[in-house]
Amino acid sequence: MNPLVSIVIPSYNRGYCLEACLRSALQQSYKNIEIIVVDDASRDDTKSRVMAMADPRLHYVAHKHNRGGGAARNTGIHHASGEYIAFLDSDDRWAPDKLEKQMTGLLAQGDGVGFSYTWLLCVDADDQELMRVSQEFDGDCRRQILVSNFVGTFSNVLIRRDLLVQVGWLDEEMKSCQDWDMFIRLLAVTQVHCLREYVVYYRQSNNDEVRISLNPHSVVQGHRRILNKFSSEYRSLSRKLRREALLVYFNAFVGVGAFSEAAKVSGSLIYERAGPLALLSLARGLVRAGNTAIRRKWTTWNWLNTHGRGVVR
C-alpha cells in the first residue's frame, strides 16, 4: 500500500520563503509524491525559484491573474494525479516523516476514515517557537467541527481525493475560513484521524502582507458566510454547543474590531441563555471591539494625512 500523494502548494509573492517549504516536501521519507506549486500571479521571483530546484516530482502551474488561495488550491487539485491530497502553505514546513506517519495512521483506519490532521508547532519568521496546537478529536466529529476549527489549517491535513470531489472542493467566494468551510463539509461525509505529533511548522507573522487572517474585512466575511451556509446545522446542535460555537464567532469578531458583528452574535448568545459570567465577558469583549475599531480608524486617518490624501471624515 503505497498510494501517490499529491502535495498542493499555493503561493503568492512568497518567493522569499518558498524554497524552505519545497525542500521540506521533497525531503519526505514517504517517497511516492508529486508536488504541484500553483503560482497565483506572483510579482516576485516565485517562478525562477521553483524552476531552479529541477526535481521531476515538482510541477509548476501559474494563474494569469490573482484569484485567491481557494482558486489556487482548486487548480492544484485539478492537476493532481494522487489518490490523496496534502496541502502545504508556501510559508510553512513539514518534518521529514510527516507524510509517512500520517499515511500509515490514516490507512490503518480503513475506508471509513478519509481525513487526517496533525498537531501544529507555531513559529515566528525566525523559526522561534510561539505556541503549540494539539487538539485531540477522532472519529465522527461533525458536531465538534461546527463549534470550532479544531483541525487548524491546510498545512496539516491529508485527504482522500475522491472526498474532495464529493463535497465540491473549495469555496472560492470565501475571503477567509476557506479551510474551516472545507473541513465542515468533509467531516459530514467521513470520519477523522489525528496524528498526535508536532510535524508541521506553521509560520505566524504580523508583517505578512498576503495573510488573510490579518485582514478584518476578510475575517468578517468568511465567518459570516459559514454562519449562513451552515445555519441549519447550527440549529441542530444542542444549546450548549451552540453557545460554544457562538463564542468562537464572537471572539473572532472582537479580535478584528468588528463591533457590529460582535454585537449581533452577543444578542444571539443572550437568546441562548448565556450565564452571568458570560454576559460580563460579552460586555468586556464589546468594549475591546470598539476600542480596536477606533484605533484602526485613527491609524487609517493618520496614514492618509501623512501621505497627502487629505482628512478622513
C-alpha positions in Angstrom: 0.0 0.0 0.0 1.9 3.0 -1.3 -0.6 5.3 -2.9 0.5 8.5 -4.7 0.2 11.7 -2.6 -0.2 15.0 -4.4 1.1 17.9 -2.4 -0.6 21.2 -3.4 1.3 24.4 -2.6 -0.4 27.7 -3.5 1.9 30.7 -3.5 1.5 34.4 -4.0 4.6 36.7 -3.6 6.3 34.4 -1.2 9.4 33.5 -3.2 11.5 34.6 -0.1 10.3 31.6 1.9 9.2 29.1 -0.8 12.5 27.2 -1.1 12.4 26.1 2.5 8.8 25.0 2.1 9.6 23.0 -1.1 12.6 21.3 0.4 10.6 20.1 3.4 8.2 18.5 0.9 10.9 17.0 -1.4 12.7 15.5 1.6 9.8 13.5 2.9 10.6 9.9 3.9 7.4 8.9 2.1 8.6 8.9 -1.5 5.6 8.3 -3.7 4.7 12.0 -4.1 4.2 14.7 -6.6 4.3 18.4 -5.8 2.2 21.0 -7.6 3.1 24.6 -7.0 0.3 27.0 -8.1 1.7 30.5 -8.6 -1.3 32.8 -8.1 0.1 35.5 -10.5 3.0 36.5 -8.2 5.0 39.6 -9.0 8.2 38.3 -7.4 10.7 35.6 -8.3 8.5 32.7 -7.4 8.8 31.0 -10.8 12.5 31.2 -11.0 12.9 29.8 -7.5 10.7 26.8 -8.4 12.4 26.1 -11.7 15.9 26.3 -10.1 15.1 23.2 -8.0 14.8 20.9 -11.0 13.2 17.9 -9.5 11.0 15.7 -11.7 8.4 15.4 -8.9 7.9 19.1 -8.9 5.4 20.8 -11.2 4.7 24.5 -11.7 1.3 25.9 -12.7 0.6 29.6 -13.0 -2.5 31.7 -12.9 -2.6 34.7 -15.3 -4.5 36.8 -12.8 -4.5 36.7 -9.0 -7.6 34.6 -8.0 -7.0 33.9 -4.3 -6.0 30.9 -2.2 -9.2 28.9 -2.7 -8.9 29.1 -6.5 -5.2 28.3 -6.4 -5.8 25.1 -4.3 -8.6 24.1 -6.6 -6.2 24.4 -9.6 -3.8 22.2 -7.7 -6.4 19.6 -7.1 -7.4 19.7 -10.7 -3.8 19.0 -11.8 -3.3 16.3 -9.1 -2.9 12.7 -10.0 -2.7 11.3 -6.5 -5.3 9.3 -4.6 -4.6 11.5 -1.6 -4.2 15.3 -1.4 -1.9 17.1 1.1 -1.9 20.8 1.2 1.1 22.9 2.3 1.1 26.7 2.5 4.2 28.3 1.0 5.4 29.8 4.3 5.0 26.6 6.3 7.3 23.5 6.6 6.9 19.8 7.4 9.1 17.5 9.5 10.7 14.8 7.2 8.5 12.0 8.4 5.2 13.9 8.4 3.6 12.2 5.4 4.9 8.8 6.2 3.4 8.8 9.7 0.2 10.4 8.6 -0.3 7.9 5.7 0.4 5.0 8.0 -2.1 6.2 10.6 -4.7 7.1 8.1 -4.5 3.8 6.1 -4.8 1.8 9.3 -8.2 3.3 10.0 -10.0 1.7 7.0 -12.2 3.1 4.3 -14.5 5.0 6.7 -11.7 7.4 7.6 -10.5 9.6 4.7 -9.3 12.7 6.5 -6.2 13.1 8.7 -4.7 16.1 10.6 -1.7 16.6 12.8 -0.6 18.8 15.7 0.9 22.2 14.9 4.1 23.9 16.1 3.6 27.7 15.5 6.8 29.6 14.8 7.7 33.2 14.0 9.7 34.4 11.0 12.9 33.3 12.7 11.6 29.8 13.4 11.3 30.5 17.1 8.5 28.6 18.8 5.5 30.7 19.7 2.9 28.1 20.7 1.7 24.5 20.2 -1.7 23.5 18.9 -2.7 20.0 20.0 -6.4 19.2 19.7 -7.4 15.6 20.1 -10.6 14.6 18.2 -11.0 11.3 16.3 -13.8 9.5 14.6 -17.2 11.2 14.0 -16.6 14.9 14.6 -19.4 16.5 12.6 -20.7 18.5 15.6 -17.3 19.5 17.0 -16.0 20.9 13.7 -19.1 23.2 13.6 -18.2 24.5 17.1 -14.6 25.4 16.2 -11.9 24.7 13.7 -10.0 22.2 15.8 -8.1 20.9 12.8 -6.2 24.1 12.4 -5.0 24.9 8.9 -4.5 23.5 5.4 -0.8 22.6 6.0 -1.5 19.7 8.4 -4.3 17.8 6.6 -4.2 14.8 4.3 -7.4 14.0 2.4 -8.6 11.3 0.1 -9.1 13.0 -3.3 -12.5 11.4 -4.0 -13.9 13.0 -0.9 -12.8 16.4 -2.1 -14.6 15.8 -5.4 -17.7 14.6 -3.5 -18.0 17.7 -1.3 -17.2 20.2 -4.1 -13.6 21.3 -3.5 -13.0 24.8 -2.0 -15.5 27.6 -1.9 -13.7 30.3 -3.9 -16.1 33.0 -2.7 -14.7 32.7 0.9 -12.5 35.6 1.8 -11.3 33.7 4.9 -12.1 30.5 6.7 -11.7 28.5 3.5 -10.1 25.7 5.4 -12.8 25.6 8.1 -15.6 25.6 5.5 -14.0 22.7 3.7 -13.4 20.8 6.9 -17.1 21.1 7.9 -18.2 19.7 4.5 -15.6 16.9 4.6 -16.4 15.8 8.2 -20.1 15.5 7.2 -19.2 12.6 4.9 -16.1 11.0 6.6 -14.5 10.4 9.9 -11.2 11.8 11.0 -7.8 10.6 12.2 -5.5 12.7 14.4 -1.7 12.2 14.3 -0.7 13.3 17.8 2.7 14.6 16.8 4.1 18.1 16.1 5.2 17.5 12.5 4.0 20.8 10.9 5.8 24.2 11.4 3.1 26.8 11.0 4.6 30.3 10.5 2.8 33.3 12.1 4.0 36.7 11.1 2.3 40.1 11.6 4.3 41.5 8.7 3.0 39.2 6.0 1.0 41.4 3.6 -0.8 38.5 2.0 -2.0 36.7 5.1 -5.8 36.7 5.1 -6.2 36.4 8.9 -4.7 39.9 9.2 -7.5 41.5 7.1 -10.5 42.4 9.2 -13.0 42.6 6.3 -11.9 39.1 5.1 -12.2 37.7 8.6 -15.8 39.0 9.0 -16.9 37.9 5.5 -15.6 34.3 6.0 -17.1 33.8 9.4 -20.4 35.3 8.4 -20.5 33.1 5.3 -20.0 30.0 7.3 -22.8 31.0 9.8 -25.1 31.5 6.9 -24.1 28.4 4.9 -24.5 26.0 7.8 -27.4 27.7 9.6 -29.5 24.6 9.7 -26.6 22.5 11.0 -26.0 25.0 13.8 -29.7 24.9 14.7 -29.5 21.1 15.1 -26.8 21.5 17.8 -27.6 21.3 21.4 -28.0 24.7 23.2 -24.7 24.1 25.0 -22.8 23.5 21.7 -24.5 26.5 20.0 -23.3 28.7 22.8 -19.7 27.4 22.4 -19.9 28.0 18.7 -21.2 31.5 19.0 -18.5 32.4 21.5 -15.9 31.3 18.8 -17.5 33.7 16.3 -17.8 36.5 19.0 -14.1 36.3 19.8 -13.2 36.3 16.1 -15.2 39.5 15.5 -13.8 41.1 18.7 -10.3 40.3 17.6 -10.5 42.3 14.4 -12.6 45.1 15.9 -15.8 44.2 14.1 -18.1 45.8 16.7 -21.4 45.5 14.9 -20.9 41.8 14.1 -19.8 41.1 17.6 -22.9 42.9 18.9 -25.1 40.7 16.7 -23.5 37.5 18.0 -23.8 38.7 21.6 -27.5 39.1 21.0 -27.7 35.5 19.8 -25.8 34.4 22.9 -28.2 36.2 25.2 -31.1 34.5 23.4 -29.3 31.2 24.0 -29.4 32.0 27.8 -25.7 32.8 28.4 -25.0 32.9 32.1 -24.0 36.0 34.2 -20.2 35.4 33.8 -20.7 35.0 30.0 -22.6 38.2 29.9 -19.8 40.1 31.7 -17.3 38.6 29.2 -19.5 39.8 26.3 -19.6 43.3 27.7 -15.8 43.4 28.0 -15.5 41.9 24.5 -17.7 44.6 23.0 -15.6 47.3 24.7 -12.4 45.7 23.2 -14.0 45.5 19.8 -15.0 49.2 19.9 -11.5 50.3 21.0 -9.9 48.2 18.2 -12.2 49.8 15.6 -11.4 53.3 16.9 -7.6 52.6 16.8 -7.9 51.2 13.3 -9.8 54.3 12.1 -7.2 56.6 13.8 -4.3 54.7 12.1 -6.0 55.0 8.7 -6.7 58.7 9.3 -3.1 59.3 10.3 -1.7 57.3 7.3 -3.8 59.1 4.8 -2.9 62.5 6.1 0.8 61.6 6.3 0.7 60.5 2.6 -1.1 63.7 1.5 -4.5 62.1 0.8 -6.5 64.7 2.8 -8.5 64.4 6.0 -10.7 61.3 6.6 -14.2 62.4 7.6 
